[in-house]
């Protein structure tokens, strides 16, 4: 039985897909193919955080239905949970499995039910491994569909996570990316004692081997003094990079979004981080085109981003999600205006990333291989291209070369691309 697997969306989805891949392979499902037209079984793990995510998944489902109608098609993930009707209309023969039953897919396919594996043993096609430590969010931001499709806060046991990371490090993975829907809300117990997110990091940092931990997206209210101190004192075990969603620098818009912090609180926590870790890789999500957003609100956002000197932004336009409160707010911005604001913020992102890369020119950082070793990722989350031979696996000292070349870019502009040389 030839298997085709496609995952859309966040790192949590990618981890869950890898877990399913390993469990299906362990049941002798047969070789995996990159071409859905050749597959006997197609497994699609969907995302629904934006309208574009919905469209991409539904397009693939229609293509599979048209080009390989004889294949068994299983659709899971957030879109399958939120709107199974749209999945059914695009792929009438699909078997739809919502997020609460995702782990049961191997048994639903007729595979032998085995004890829980306790995590993954590898991460196919990656030099870094994602590890899901937590699931679920109950914060109910006005624009967000996630609490409707992943409402239950769940944290994996400490011992299970420790064993999984030991296994991945033993398999040669030198960077472990910890991910979750609300990463900082991790809460479990070990030997009768409460273990929060920082407590988990302390325990995982003690795993033996040559590797580093990287945090995926974490909310600003979870960037505590304890977390900052642990990152700073980890001796490089925890990467000095952090992705903290901002969404807007306007208090008025943050209230409409039902975010639970003010722009000033966000500013103070980032400045606290920078006092202890002077040059972190600092990245953020920023939304534009939220209903009722004014030109002044955009200026507030730009001023705060420039003041805090982010290393890069993930800019996205507001996408109305069904059944969320924001979908019924007045003042939905015309597409043309939202696109223009998005272009402005993406241009700011390019300037920030260029300045971030430039500050490391001539310095030695620790890199991990990407793209078969042709590129490397530094501690602070700077991607560089190797100037000569590919970088070998493992954590390697690399020197960032002082003069950027011309990288990839759309239109007439090309983003500067920094190169590095292997110092090991």
N, C-alpha and C positions, 0 to 999 in steps of 0.2 A: 504494500500500500504506500503510494507516494504521497508525501505530506507537503502542503503549502501553508506557511504561517505568516501572517502580517499583523503588526502591532502599530496602532496609532497612539499619539499623545505622550503622556508624561512618563517619567522614569519608573513610577510605580507600575504602570501598565507594561512597560518593557520588562521589568523584573517578573511580573506575573506571567507574561508570555514565555519568558525563558524557563520558568518553573514548569509550565505546561509542556514545553518542548522536551525537557529532560524526562518528564514522567511518561510522555508518549513514546519517546525513543526507548526508554527502559522497558516498555511493553512490546517492543519489536514492531513499531508502526511502519518501519521501512524507511527508505532514503527520503531526505527532504529535497524539494525542488524550489527554485526561485521563480518558476513559471507556473502560474495558477492553471494554465491550460493543460499542463501535464499531470496535474495532481488528481489523486483519488479522494483525498480529504483536504478541504480548505478550512482553516481556522483563522478567523478575523477577530481581533481584539480592538474594539472601537473606542473612540474618545468623543466627548460631547461638550467640551468646555467652550467652544465657539461654533458659530454657524458654519465656518469654513471646515472645521473638524468633522462636522456632520456630513457636509457635502463630499469631502474626500472619501470617507468610509462608504457612503452610499454609492458613489461612482464605482468603486472597486466591486461592491456587491453586484451591481448591475452587469459589470463586465464578466464576472465569474458566471453569473446566471446565463448570460448570452453565449459565452465562448466555451463553457465547460458545464453544460446542464446536467451531465451525469455524475458530477462529483458530489460527494456529501459535503454540505456547507454548514459549518457551525459558527454562529456569530455571538460574541459576548462583549462585555465592557460597558462603558457608561451610556453610549447611544442605545445599545440593546436594552439597557435597564430603563432609560428615560422614555424612549419612544419606540417600543417594539413594532408599532404599526408601520412606521416609515421603513424599518428593516424588512418587514413582511411585504410591503408594496414593491420594494426594490428587488427582493429575492424571495419569491413566494415559497420556494422549497427549503428555505433555511431553517435550521434548528436554532432557536434563540434561547440563550442562557444568560440570565442576569448576573450581576456582580455577586449576589449572595450565593450563587451556585457555581461560580467559576471554578473553584477548586475541585468540583465534582465532575468536570468534563471528561477526564479519562474513564471514569466508571460509566458515565452516560454513553460513552462511545463503545462500551462493552469490554474495556480493558479490565484486567484483574485488579481488584481493589487491594492496595498494599498499605502498610502503615505510613504515616506522614514522614516524608523524607527529611524534614527539618531544614529545608532550603536547597539551594542549588550548589552544584559542584564546579561549574564553569559559567562563562558568559560568551556564547558563541559569536565570533566575529568582532569581539571587542578586546582591547588591551586593558581596559578598566572594567571592573565589575560593579554593578548596581546591587545594593542589598536593601530590601524593603524592611524597615523596622516597625512601621506603624501604618495604620489605615484609618480613614474616616475623618470627617470634619463636621462640627456642629455650630459653626460661627454664624452662618446664615447671612453673609453679605448680600446686599439687595440685588446684585447682578449675577450671582454665582449659582450654577446648577449643581455643583458638587455635593453639598449637603443632602440633596434629594436623591442622589445615586450612590453615595458612600456616606451614609449618615452615622454609622456606628463607629465610635472610637475603639480601636483595638490595637494592642501592642504585643509584639512577639516576645517570648521569654528570653531573658538574658542568656541563659545557657545555650539555647538554640542559636542565637545570633553569634555568640562566641565560637561555637563549633563551626558554623557556616563560614565565618571569616578565616578561621584556621584552615579550613578546607580550601578556600579560594586562594589564600596566600601560598599554601602548599602546592597549588596547581600553577603558580607563577604569576598571579595577579598582584601587581605592586601598588595599585591604587584602588581603594574600595570607596564607592560613593554611597553614603547613607541617604536613603530617600523615604519619604512618607507623604501622606496628604497634609498632615499637620505635624511636621517633624518634631517640633519642640514640645508637643503634647505627649510624647512618649512617657508611659508610666507603667511599671511592672513591679514585680517583687522577686527577691532572691533571698533564700534562707530566712523568710519571714520579714525581710526588711524592704521598705519602699525604695524603688530605683527610678529616678526621674531621668530626663534626657542627659543631663550633665553626668549623673551617676553612671549611665550606660556608656557614655564616651570614656569615662575613666576606666571602666572595665575592659572595653574593647581596645583602648590604647595599650593595655598591658599584654595583649596577645603577642607572642614572640614571632620574629621574622622581620624581613625588610619590606615594609609597606607603609603607606600613609592613608589616612582617612580624609575624605572630603565631604562636606555637608552640602546637600542640595538645598532647595529653597526653604527658608525659615522666616517666620514672622518676626517683626521688630520687637514685639513684647516678649519674645523668647530669647532675645539677645541680651542675656542677663550679665551682671558682673562676674558671676561664677563661670559662665560659658566663655567670656572674653579671657579671663585669667587662665582657664584651662587651655584654650587655644594658644595663648601666648607662651605658656610654660611647657608646651608639649614637645619641644625640641624638634619640630617639624613633623611629628606624627600626625597632627591635625593640620591640614593645609590652612594657610592664612588667607583664605578666600571665602566669601560669603555672599549669598544671593538673598536679598531682603526686599520683598515686594513693597513698593511705595504706592503705586496706582495713581495717586494725585498728591500734589503739594499744596492743594487748596483745602482748608478746613471745611468750607461749605460743601465741596464735592465729597470729601471723605465722609461727612455726615450723611449725605444722600446715598452713598455707597454702603453705609452702615459699617464702615471700618471702625475699629475700636481704639484708635489712637489719633492724636492730632499731629499736624506737621511739625510742631515744636517738639513733641515727644520723640518723633522719629529723628529729628535733627540731634537732639541731646543724646540718644542712644548711639547713633553713628559716631558722633564726636567722642563719646566715651570709648568706643571701640578703637578709634584712631589714636587716642591718647596712649593706649597700651600696645596696639599693633600699628605702627606709624604708616605703613604702606600696604594695606591689605588689598587683595583683589575684591572690589566692592561692586556688585552688580544688582540690578533691580528690574522689576516689572513696572511699566508705566502704561496706563490706559488713557486713550484720548477719544473724544466724541461721546462721553457719557451724557445722558439726557440733562439738559440745562447747563452744561459746562459753558462758561463765558470765556471771552478772550482774556480777561483778568485772571481767571482761574488757571489758564494755560501759562500765563506769565509767572504766577506763583510757583507752578510746578517747575518751570525752567530755572527760575532763580534758585530754588532749593537744590536742584540737581547740580547746577554749576557751583553753588557754595560747597556742597559736600564732595565734589570732584569724584563722581562715580567712575568706575573703570569701564562700564558698558551698560547698556540698557536693552531690555526686551520690550519693544514698543508694539502695542496692538490696539486696534480700534475696538470700541465697545460693540458687542454683538448681543442683541436682545435674546435672552434665553426664555423659552416658554415657562410660565408658572412662577417666574421670579418677580419680585416687586418692582424692580427697575424697568421691566418690560412695559409697565403701565404708567410710568412717569411721563409728564409732558416735556416738550422741548427736545424731542429726538432730532439730532443734528443732521442736516443734509449731507449726503454721501460726499459731495465735493468738498465741503468745509472740513469734515472729519479726516478726509484723505490729506488735505493740505496740512492740517495740524500733525498728522502722522508723519508726513515728510519732514516737517521741521524737527520733530523729535528724533527721527532717524538720522538726520544730518548731525544733530547734537551727539547722538550715539557714536557716529563715525569719528567726530573730533575727540570725544572722550577716550575711545579705544586707541586712537593714534597717540594721544598724550600718555596713556597708560603704558603702551608698549615702549615709547621713547624713554621713559624713566628707567627702564631696565637695561638699556643699551650699554654694552661693555661689562655688565655684571654677570656673575656666575650664579645660576639657580639650579634647582634640582628638577629634572625633567623625566617624564614617563612617555614611552613611545605611543604615537598615534599613527594610523594609516600605514601600518607595516614598518614603522620606524622612519618614514620619510618626514614626519612631523613629530613635534614633542609638545607636551603640555607642562608648563611650569607650576610650581607651588601655588602661585597667585592666579592661576587660570589664564595665563597668556599662551596662546598657540603660536609656535614658531616653526619654520621649515628648516630642516637640516641642510647645511651648506654643502656637505660632501657625502660621506657614507651614511646610511641609515643608522639611527641610534639603536643599540641592542635593547632587549627587554630588561626590565628592572628599573630601579631609581638611579639616574645617572646625572653627574654634574655636567651642565652645559653652559657655554658662554654665549650670551646674546650679542650678536654682532652689531656694531654701532650704526651702520647705514642701512635703512630699509630699502627693499626692492619694490617693484610694483606688483601688487597682488591682484586678486580677482575683484571685479566690481561691475555693476550694471551701468549702462549708458556710457558717457564719456569719462566718468570718474572711476578711478581704480584705487581701492584701499591700499595703504602702505602695508607691506608684509615684512616682518623682521625674520632674519635668519639666525641660526645658532650653530655652534660647533661642539662636538662631543669632547669633553675634557677627561673622560675616564680611560 
